[in-house]
Structures are given as structure tokens and as C-alpha cells.
Amino acid sequence: MGMEPRATSSGLQRQFVSLVLRELWQALDWKCEDRMALDVGCGSGDFSACDLLSRLPEDMVILATDSCPSAVSRAADKYDGTRLCFLELDIGAAHIEDTGVWRLAPFSKIFSFFSLHWVQNQRVAFQNINKLLSPGGEAVFIIISHSRLFTMYESMAKSPRWSTYMEEYLKYVTPYQELNNPEHQFTMYMKEVGLSVKTCRNQRDINYVSTDEQNIIDTVRSINPFMGRMPKELRESFIRDCVREAYRNGTLRCRRLPGGSSYCFRYDALVAHVVKPWLEG
């Protein structure tokens, strides 16, 4: 992408992913012989290493991937080990067969959390996931389907100060943003690429709440794809302006309480569990 859309892991991501995995984990089938899982869009690697790895059977390993080379490098320096390794991957690649990840396929499990909404061509991304899965393999997705965060991007892109760095902001808006029924579109993609849907819902009004405003600001920072385009000395000013606009349009909310304040980031997300059918015969 040329930018760093997910350089760090945020509380928003880890909080909701943990809830989803607790809900879906018992529905996953572990009989598939291939013992490698793929994490698509691992960012900093924090969740892969600290949350996902411990849930997997002890004989399974994770290949954690991200489209950002510097994120992959930092994650590998921090976490690379016998059961966890890292590679660069653009899941929207036109020729997935030419990637290093392809040479390690197939995978019995593919996870992607808060990453696939960066890929505008969803059909290609899901075709690639289908190709990478073992027969009988499963994938679990969390995809942002709507957020006023993307409206904030639009407002910031019109600012004379920041427009130079945000000319292609529409490339970083979730493809589901304007859909009334995003789960229907997702299900259609699955049907087209040959994956079977076990669970799919569009969960609305998910609230990431913290009593520490800095956690909310760090969330805005961690999922902001534009900072890599601007000089380092402008980045903090840019984030301050983003946060100010996010409060203005309702992306972020502050509630005054007797013992302090509560800060909220609200969004909608698709939650899905899909399966690649076993080969016939």
C-alpha cells in the first residue's frame, strides 16, 4: 500500500476480537491435518503472539502476515519463534501464487481481524483466502462495515493543511460503508468464491469504551493510514486534528461521570465464520 494502515494493535481491536473468539471457538473443527494457521493483517503481531497462539492446539503454528513491510519486520524482531513466524502479504494480490505465503499453503485456519476492510477488491481477497485454505479449512473474519471514522477522513481530506496527504482517502474507506445490508454482500462474495458461510452477522453499535482518553486517541492513531505520508514533525498535529474532528462528528464521544469521564469509539463490524468444502470423491 505504501503506507502503514495498521502499525500497532489497539485496545478496540483486541477487546472485540477476544469476545468474538470466545463465542466462535467451540464451533471450529480441528480435525484438518494441516497444522498451520494464517493470520492476515497482523499489524504489530501483539494479538497473534499474546492472544491467538495460546488458543491454538500445541502442535499448530501461526504464519502472521501484513501488507506493511516495516510492521512485519518489527513484529518479527519482537515475536518470531518456533510456533510463530512473519511474512509480508497483500491478500488482495492479483497473483497470490507468486507470494512466499503460497509456498507454505495450504492452511487449516485463516484469521483476519480489522484488516480486510482495507482491501477495496473484496472478491479478489476472498478468492485468495479460498485458494490458501485446506479443504475443510475454516476462516474467521472481523471486518469494519461502517464507522464515522471514514467520514472524518473525508472532512480531513478537504482541509487545506492535510489534503496533500489524503488525496486517495477513498481507497481506505471500508467497501461496506454505504451498504444497508453488508452481510448480504459478504454472503454473495462467499458464494461466488466457493466458501460456505457458517456464521455471518453485521454487529451494529459496537462500543470500545475506556476511562483513559489516551487509549481512544491511540486507537485513532493505530487505524489511521495517512501518517506515513507526512513528515514526522506533522504527525502529532494531524492526530490532534483527527481527534477533534472525530469528536465533532460523533466518531468519538465523551461522557462525564461523577468519578471522571468515559470515552467511547463506536463502529459496526461484520463477524463471520466460513468453511471451505471438502473435495468431492
Protein Blocks (a to p, Z undefined) as FASTA:
>chain_A
ZZafblbccfklmmmmmmmmmmmmmmpcckbfblcdcdehklnommmmmmmmmmpcfkbc
cddddfblklmmmmmmmmgcfkbccddddfkbfblmlpmklmmpccfbdcdehklmmpmb
lmlmmmmmmmmpcghiacdddddfbdfklmmmmmmmmpmklmmmmmmmmmmgcfklmpcb
lmlmmmmmmmmnopacfbdcddehiacddfbfklmmmmmmmmccklmmpcfklmmmmmmm
mmmmmmmnomaccdddfklccdddddddddddddddddeZZ
